[in-house]
Amino acid sequence: MMDTTINFDIAYANPDSEIGIGYIIRTSSGSYVYAGSETGHAGAAEDVDCQGILIALRTGLNHNLSNIILETDCQNATLYLSGKEVNLSWNASCILDNVKILALSFMSVIITFCMS
């Protein structure tokens, strides 16, 4: 199967309000595959970014994708997932550890940092 790219964006105001996570999946040629959104809660903006990565991968798994390119604007998450030492909260690290486990369900996962 061809590579698919997942882009997502986060809406976060403060720990007391709902978060929004929107995502779009497209083929390597740019064709639309799927888009969606989810809501939830998070204590910190860093946690929301990490949740977005996890939700994007779960969505890819639910759509039987096998080769994922995930683009995120959370540089610390990208560095953490590539094995670099970064200063992340315990909660964000736990979320990203779940991302690592979920990534094993795909043939390939590439997570790249893209400035927003």
FENWORA-V593586 format. One record per pair of residues at least 12 apart in sequence whose ideal C-beta (glycine too) atoms are under 7 Angstrom apart, sorted by the first residue. I is the first residue (numbers start at 1). J is the second residue. D is the distance in whole Angstrom. If there is no record, write none. Layout:
i | j | d
I | J | D
I | J | D
//
This chain:
i | j | d
1 | 66 | 5
1 | 67 | 6
2 | 27 | 6
2 | 28 | 5
2 | 67 | 7
3 | 28 | 4
3 | 67 | 5
3 | 69 | 6
4 | 25 | 6
4 | 26 | 7
4 | 27 | 6
4 | 33 | 6
4 | 60 | 7
4 | 65 | 5
4 | 67 | 7
4 | 68 | 6
5 | 26 | 6
5 | 28 | 7
5 | 69 | 5
5 | 71 | 6
6 | 23 | 6
6 | 25 | 5
6 | 56 | 5
6 | 60 | 6
6 | 68 | 6
6 | 70 | 5
7 | 23 | 7
7 | 24 | 5
7 | 71 | 5
8 | 21 | 6
8 | 22 | 6
8 | 23 | 4
8 | 52 | 5
8 | 56 | 5
9 | 22 | 5
10 | 48 | 5
10 | 49 | 6
10 | 52 | 5
12 | 42 | 7
12 | 45 | 5
12 | 48 | 5
15 | 43 | 5
15 | 44 | 7
18 | 39 | 5
18 | 40 | 7
18 | 41 | 6
19 | 39 | 7
19 | 40 | 5
19 | 41 | 6
19 | 42 | 5
19 | 48 | 5
20 | 37 | 6
20 | 39 | 6
21 | 37 | 6
21 | 38 | 5
21 | 51 | 7
21 | 52 | 5
21 | 55 | 5
22 | 37 | 4
23 | 35 | 7
23 | 36 | 6
23 | 56 | 5
23 | 59 | 6
25 | 60 | 7
25 | 63 | 7
34 | 63 | 6
36 | 59 | 7
38 | 55 | 6
43 | 91 | 7
44 | 89 | 6
46 | 88 | 7
46 | 89 | 6
46 | 92 | 5
47 | 89 | 7
47 | 91 | 5
47 | 92 | 5
47 | 95 | 7
49 | 72 | 7
49 | 74 | 4
49 | 77 | 6
50 | 77 | 6
50 | 92 | 5
50 | 95 | 4
50 | 96 | 5
51 | 95 | 6
53 | 70 | 6
53 | 72 | 6
53 | 77 | 6
53 | 99 | 5
53 | 111 | 7
54 | 95 | 6
54 | 98 | 6
54 | 99 | 5
54 | 102 | 7
56 | 70 | 6
57 | 70 | 7
57 | 99 | 6
57 | 102 | 5
57 | 103 | 7
58 | 102 | 7
61 | 102 | 7
61 | 105 | 6
66 | 106 | 6
66 | 107 | 4
67 | 106 | 7
67 | 107 | 5
67 | 108 | 5
68 | 106 | 6
68 | 109 | 5
69 | 110 | 5
69 | 112 | 7
70 | 109 | 7
70 | 111 | 5
71 | 112 | 5
71 | 114 | 5
72 | 111 | 6
72 | 113 | 6
72 | 114 | 7
73 | 114 | 6
73 | 115 | 6
73 | 116 | 4
75 | 113 | 5
76 | 88 | 6
77 | 96 | 6
78 | 111 | 6
78 | 112 | 7
78 | 113 | 4
80 | 93 | 7
80 | 96 | 5
81 | 96 | 6
81 | 99 | 6
81 | 100 | 7
81 | 111 | 5
//
